[in-house]
């Protein structure tokens, strides 16, 4: 299947927004004063993960969008948009709170719940959309667990 321009836009726009958000946020971030555990995940893991997650998220939204002629998809696409905006707030908030582990843990908990809701809603429209959300469904509990570990290390 040859990728359409719309499909590419759905995949690349979230990636571009996420990359721009991270670049701007890191430039203005407050320095972290928190302890990082010795066996903490390498810092490169987060940008690599999100370089995969943003496009797969976009492709999940695209699969929902493709169903617009067959059923009402506006509500689910609105959920995708709200999820993306919510996600784009993570880096600026992280920077403003100096990487406070408890704040990051709560934001990731929000992400776990929001991802489950989004996956449930998307699956009702397109099973293929759910498949594209699988990387995000796997990542969010992992990153939440890492943040819990970070929070406990800073008690």
N, C-alpha and C positions, 0 to 999 in steps of 0.2 A: 504494500500500500504506500503510495507516494504521499508524503506529508503535505497537508494543505497549509496555506498561509495562516488561516485561522487557528489550526492546530498548533503551528509553531508559535503564534502569538500567545495562545493560552499557556504554552510551556515556558516561553522565554520572558514574558512580562513579569510573572512572580519572581523568577530568578533575578532579573535585572533590578527589581524593586528591593529584593532582599539583599543583594550585593551593595546597592547604593546605601540602603539603610545601615548596613554594618559598617561600611566605610565612613560614613558621616558620624555615626554613633561612636565608633572607636576613636575618632579624632577629638571628640569633646568629652570623652569618658573621664569620670573622676577616678583617681588611683584607688585600687583595691587595698584594703588594710586587713584582709581576711586570710586565714591560714588555708593553704592548699595541701591536701594530703600527699604524701610522698608518692604513692602509687596512682595518683590522679590521672585521668585520661589525658593523652597528649592534646595540646591546644589545637593542632591541625585537624583533629577529628570533627570539630563542630562545623567549620566552613566546608569540609568535604561532605559531611552528612547533609547540610542544607543545600549544597550544590546539586544534590540528588533529589532532596525532598521538595524543593520549590517547583522544579519542572514536573515531577510526578503528580504533585498537588494540582498543578495547572492542567495536566492531561486528564486528571479525574474530573475537574470542572468542565473541560471540553467534552468529555463523554456524556455528562449531564446535559450540557448545552445542545448537543446533537439531537437529543430527544425532544426538543421544543415543539416540533411539528406533531408529535404523538401524544404529549401530555404536558401539563403545567409544570414548568421547571423554575419559575421565577423565585419561589421561596427558597429552594435549595441553592440556586445560584447566589441569592442574597446571603445565605449561610456561608458559602465559600468566600464571598467578599468580606464579610464580617470576620471570618477566621483569619484571612490574610491580613487585614488591618490590625487585628489583635496581635498577630504574630509579629508584625512590623514594629509594634510597641515594645517588644521584649528588649532589643538592644539599647534603645534610648533609656528605658527605665533602668536596665542593668548598669548603664554608664552613670546615671544620676545617683543611684544608691551605692555606688562604689562596689558593685558585685556582692551586696549583702546576701549571704546564702539563704536566709529564711525567705527573703523576698523572691529570690530566684526559684526556690522550691515551690512557693505558692503559685508563681506564674506557670511553672511546669505542671503543677497539679491541674490548674485551669486548662492547660493545653491537652492533658490526657483526657479530661472530661469532654472538652470541646471537640477533640478528634473523634472520640467515640460517637458523639451526637452527629457530627458531620458525616461520618462513615455510614451510620444507620440511615440518615436522610438520603444520602447519595445512592446507597444500595437500593432504595425503593424506586429510584428512577433508572439506574443503570448498574448492572452487576459488574460491567467492565470498569466503571468508575471506582467501585469498591476495590478492585484489584490494583488500580493505580494508587489507592490510598494505603495499601498494605505497608509500604516502607514507612510512612508516617505513623501508622498504627503500631509498628514495631519500635520505632525510634522514641516516641514520646514516653513510654514507661522506662526505657533505658535512661534517657536524660533526666527524668524525674528521680530515678534511683540514684543517679550520680549527684543530683542536687541535695537529696536527703543525706547522702554520705558527707557532702561538703558541709551541710548544716550541722551534722553531728560532730564533725571534726572541729567546728568553731564554737562549741558549747563551753 
